[in-house]
């Protein structure tokens, strides 16, 4: 069966916490008859029978690697004891440190700011970005179905008869995550038929999607309406799925670069990366990946519009995201034939994993913040009792999570419980305070500790 059976439920399928707040028809369906296309208007790329197209832009950039080497020296310190006597102590420290800078040039998915390099002129990274990475969702996707089954738990929509046309699917379904749908690289070859690989590579599965290279010949005519500054027609398809745009430095750019190299003393400083053939800093290349599943299951809201055309009443059906009680628009798409409850369970499990990871990371952040705030207000947290250290960290964690919860989900009982818990932890700290210094150092101590962490000194108190 290449069609789609849609179950239209009156009850709230997601329960009290996530379901709809108004009386709507929530539908679930599975379809293997999908008609869609995705467009990258900037590059003039069109892929048929796909739900989502991703443009991946890479930049040829210099990267600076800093290396520091030091010798180990010793020195003697005189320490005054509590009884008034003095003693000497020998300690080691790093001395005669030298810093060396290495530079490598490679393709990266982001641009690197070279202005803070030790040699910014000799390793200048142009920052032009005419075609940044982007994701394009299908805006014309339709799925066909045969009928709406009528059972005790469902209601009939429309006439209830078989309908041969497809149901329009909102593009919002494909703008978010397509659960379980793997991306495939797109390559353009003659006739859309790949070459037979060598025998030693035939055992490796090729998941690439191959398109006819003749489709790229229409790009120039499609790019006539591009906005000013876009340079899609200058990208050249070089094979293996890559479009390439070489960097062409202007006369002024070359003069400024030569002047900067003269000032920093690197005008005649040639390195191995300058001699070996590779990309030029500022070059840009683009490749694409596509998500084009054979079968998908969706969960959304059925929308029916009536249009009077002459003496007939035309009905137009579409599936839109439905509004949940928290105000969020929910649009679920999973690969394969999956029932509604399984889809909801997978989404809840994925949400639980993400939330748990965030909460665990927030605990470590709260531990660091407790020591940072302690340094500012003159409290030696590491010398406090373990229960006080834990209370201080959870005081910060509970307050932070309560604020985040209120911002994301709005005022609720969970947010109030977290903030009240923070206050209770604070009261416990007042009755079990950590050791205090005679005078609070203030913000300077906080910045000093932060700089120590940046240098890899950890959370140990000085």
LINPE-V105835 format. One line per field, one symbol per residue. ss: DSSP state (a for helix, b for strand, c for the rest). phi: phi as a letter, one per 40 degrees, with the letter a starting at -180 (. if undefined). psi: psi as a letter, one per 20 degrees, with the letter a starting at -180 (. if undefined). A space follows every 50 residues. Layout:
ss: ???
phi: ???
psi: ???
This chain:
ss: ccccbbbbbcccccaaaacbcccccbbbbbbccbbcbbbbccccbbbbcc cbbbbbbbbbbbbbbbbbbbbbbbbbbbbbcccccbbbbbbbbbbbbbbb bbbbbbbbcccccccccccccccccccccccccbbbbccccbbbcccccc cccbcccccccccccbbbbccaaaacccbccccbbbbbbaaaccccccaa acccccccbbbbaaaaaaaaaaaaaccccccaaacbbbbccbbbbccccc aaaaaaaaaaaaaacccccccaaaaccccccccbbbbbbbbccccbbbbb bbbbbbbbbccbbbbbbbbbcbbbccccbbcbbbbccccaaaaaaaaaaa aaaaaaaaaaaaaaaaaaaaaaaaaaccbbaaaccaaaaaaaaaaaaaaa aaaaaaaaacccaaaaaaaaaaaaaaaaaaacccbbccccccaaaaaaaa aaaacccccccc
phi: .cbbcbcbbccccbgccbccbbcbccbbabbbbbbaabbbccbgbbbcfb babbbbbbbcbcbcbbbbbbcbbbabbcbccccgcbabbcbbacafcbbb bbbbbacbcacbccccccbcccbcbcbcacbccabbccbbcbbcababcb bccbbcbgcgccbcccccbccccbcccccgcccbcbbbbcggbccccdcc bccccbccbbbcccccccccccccbccchcbccccbcbgfgbbbbccbcc ccccccccccccccgbcbccbccccccacbdhcbbbbbbbbbccbbbbba bcbbbbbcbgcbbcbbbabbcbccccgccbabbbcgcbcccccccccccc cccccccccccccccccccccccccccgbccccccdcccccccccccccc ccccccccbgdacccccccccccccccccccbccdbccbccgcccccccc cccccgcgbccc
psi: okappppophroijahhiaqiroropqpqpqjnpprqqpnhhikpppqlq hppppopqpoqqpppppppqqprqqpqppprhjirqrqppqqrprlpqpq pqpqprpqjrqpoihjrhmhghlpoqjqmhnrqrppqpjkpqpqrgropo ahjrqppcijrppirrpppqihhihapopioqqpqpqprpjjoqqprqhi ihippojqppqpihiiijhghhjhjqqphqlhiipppjrkjpppoqpopr ggghghghghhggikjhjnprhhhgqparppiqpqprqqqomqhpqpqob ppppppponciqopppqqprqqprhjiqppoppqqaoprghhgggggggg hggggggghghhghghgghhhghhhgjkpnhiirqhhgggggghgggggg hgggghggirprhggggghhhghghhhhhhimqrqqrhpphahhhghghg hgghjkibjpq.
